[in-house]
Amino acid sequence: MAKPNPDPLLTVPETAERLRSHPETVRQMLRRGDLVGMKFSSANRHGTWKVRESSIERFLRRQERAA
């Protein structure tokens, strides 16, 4: 039986939900490097971004410190 991943990869819509943001805003943050993610090639020409839960937590901590 496989163990649950302690640091799962999330889709852009899942990440947007956690950040209470629009998916396109999340994509912009990923392209700028404000949020760390991985881009996987896919059937469409743009690819698919995935974000680790830990990357979201780091991003939120940085935002709290900057406020």
CORZI-V529683 format. One line per field, one symbol per residue. psi: psi as a letter, one per 20 degrees, with the letter a starting at -180 (. if undefined). burial: 1 if it has 24 or more other C-alpha atoms within 12 Angstrom, else 0. Layout:
BEGIN
psi=???
burial=???
END
This chain:
BEGIN
psi=pqqqpimqpqrghgggghilrqhhgggghghijhpprppqqahrihrpqqpqhhhgggghgghghh.
burial=0000000011110011001000000110110000111000000000001111101100100000000
END
